[in-house]
Amino acid sequence: MKLKDLLERSEFECIQGDAEIEISTLVYDSRKVEKGSVFVCISGAAFDGHKFVAQVAENGAAAVVVEKDTEMPEGLTVIKVKDTRLALAEMSAAYFGYPAEELTTIGITGTKGKTTITYMIRSVLEHAGQKTGLIGTIETIIGDDKIPSVNTTPESYVIQESFRKMADAGCKNVVMEVSSQGLMLHRVGGFTFDYGLFTNLAEDHIGENEHKDMDDYIHCKSLLFQQCKQGIVNGDDEYVDRIIKDHTCDIETFGMKDTNDVYAQNVKRIQEPGYLGVSYDLKGKQEYNVHVDIPGDFTVYNSLAAISLCRHMGIVKEDVLSALNTIQVKGRLEIVKTPGEYTLMIDYAHNAMSLESLLTTIRKYNPKKIYCLFGCGGNRAKARRYEMGEVSSNLADLTVVTSDNPRNEEPMDIINDILIGVHKGPGEYVTIPDRKEAIRYCMEHAGSGDIVILAGKGHEDYQEIKGVKHHMDERDLIQEIIEGK
């Protein structure tokens, strides 16, 4: 492939050498450079690719793409662009033959709900016979292959590579989580989404290494609606007007209010031993009764988003309802069956905001007693420990403080920090450092009408101790306890 063909949709200047040269591979990791590679210099938080130009030239690179003025070895073709991250996205799309154009692309952004909605949509589309790939926080799914995720939204090269594999595997669609970081860093550059969905917004990801303030966070989220053909947004969210302010797409809204294009009425919470769900009447552009096997008001919003999207894609009501009636998302309000008369669920809630939202939701089901089991990760901000402890003590009947990923800290040091917060609330508590024994305690003490929540681990299947990840899946622990092990 000629270098100029990789750059055909990019604005660039060839400041040294010849853009007509043949290229063997496209790389952005200097360690992967080989003879004939074009190396894109990414300016990252930890590494700056521009500092490796001499090294990649020695290793056989034929060309480099830069955004900064840098001293260049002779004989190297140098392409100057305004933003190398955007250039990488555009070049990756070209390198893999523009695979997004062979798929219906669905991007979901928002603070909460992205993961659940991606699985809801994939479940409905697959149920309707449409093979659908997925990229998100938990994993990337391509056919039968499941690849664990590192980032919610991978680097643009990885996204385009995944799109190509999906298209080649016969996928018709791809549904993916789109983080604010992914939008800010052009990881989803190089193509236009067919559909963009907005779930909700809350103050999150504000900090030194993410977004400088709320305005920046909102702006980055809003970029999706300048990069899609059809926008589907939560019309009830307080930030929705700012999210769609500069949109270039058609917009449709969903929510609880009857001012939305699609909305829910007569919401009912369903509770049986070992089961929690929700039902409602769908109104607006479609009208029928909906039943979802996941609890909570946010489940109503998540399912409304999925239903709105699937209506645009021509999916019939029967396929939508059948999929929503059987869906479970790993580690997201995931109910695990046990012989007891209580309800046991696993959820990824691992900060005060998500734990408060979860416990408030479960309290609306009027359980006899809520058991909230959680720990906090080591080598992380202590404030999270105090905050989660206080939230649980205020909203749960019994807080069971245990170990999460202690990393390089002593588990009891973390537990003692959590207890500082727990003591600020009125709830009872116990401390059981061994997570399996903590789960056993809950299962042995919970009675009819009680709800046990295992918070923090969610989809994770490991526990990190002293730099080593040990296999630990809460589902396995629950089964072992049931079997008396």
Steps between C-alpha positions, in 0.01 A plus 500: 500500500625846412536751783287753314214247490506474878478878515228545239246629754749698709627856472879477492823650372793291381796696639767245413521206263217367281139408586499259204717247685374150578418425863513157665320565831331782690622526861478737797709286741872551429571141610295364209681688223641285221653565158266722298272602790339840535522609865241743636644714782235518773547757778381309806491572873785260571685475166551731205547314173697792354791404728533163326542626142875423482442155649223402257708626208783269609252212522394544138203739507441653159291792621380682810193711564559794737312794648807671653818639351759230560852436372472239226758250368573519128330250272183491711170620355338746741128584497383797707139513624312718746407209731672163484223325696246604238743403225546156659122449503463604135802297390381194695163516324680506164749230604218255579292593194239723666319213677252734676338551160414127495330514842218687671691683773335585832683713761380551858627777727404618849615467859295193593320230304736464203597141574147379569355667191768354270411150619127572477532617142726212401259253661202639308684517166641148537154374599371653177760303304747785446856402593634790709846582634558684827778721640482612862623514857481125560606354167501512123277235342567387141288198413586235762821675602506709818805718565528661849516879486774735617316828430128572464578639155819351349755685286374583150727242332356226722144616430553492123675162524201367700256646247686318221488170689128552569419574137706200384321280757163594351387755758236742377530740794735615774387660825765670712551709811643842418675664793566872531872416485441303182333800339756748631793290375347423156487127570171489309625728222515397137133403457146621566271308734163402360349545847615688810331448838525714814405341833554760775765723652634541854819653632766239433845465342595851611866512596858560405525211252147515356282813461599835649140588592135414439480723194780304333332170593168611350668635187680172435181298545317733260747427219323172425202696370720675248621161379182298451203497263224436756515605865287331768521680835358494852265798483456503879869558579584845636799529264330382180471849347874554538574153362307566176570876476721477190362175360517435127272191508128432528392477866241278671435497876397236753418520871226493765342833405227503236679780315746242364460322167501165681408480869401265782181509707364286784840377614473201735766324703483122501644300791499127571751288694815494288355742246472876449369671188302790360208549262342802335275619218695629200342812349570742216641379168440142613243366745509165685574355845866438585643258758872497584680250723722767658382720791491877537388826345824523302403167342195680362728764345747243370228290338333810351832586335533147361138492381532840330813389315351167395188672366720699262663175390167337422507240779151364574339522844511122559878487466544802726280359777640149481858627534422744785316225691812283518791745507768497767811715487801355679572698815224755443208427738572136421272274703649162593261217585541334840288249696408770753189718523713814471624678184873508428652739247844599374564859392805698392417801723848599618468865601265696725286638216432161340449329838252766611309465174494121535387494863235768441364293212488179703340676800200585275423126483430507876723209600484379859872554530784610268840337543768707326836326460796692357866592536716766336806477279846551644735776381203722416354816655401448864206739462315232300522267800351748745226599254395143412498402866271789590265440206462131587444570869228752413317290242560133585384316811823307531836595347741210455846648454742268322793503258492610135833540316740586785790532255804601709309602813404287799129403475430599862643849444249550220218354707580733789481799266158384378384467861573870560218571253279216626506646852346824367178318414242308708531160330634184662820350366738205513855467365606176328825548302471173300253578221373142466433480875328840484270372224437181701400713801242689292357184344469325837337796677270641230134404530179516300449841340860611557727626221875432505720725287859406417640834384825608339627200303223467243634334185854467639622143548818569696638645821823698481737447794859624512515550123360154417151437362347188657189343343193587705153505346218570743273268302741213567517592869120500526479157335768360731310630803176342370689170462627528857865561410 
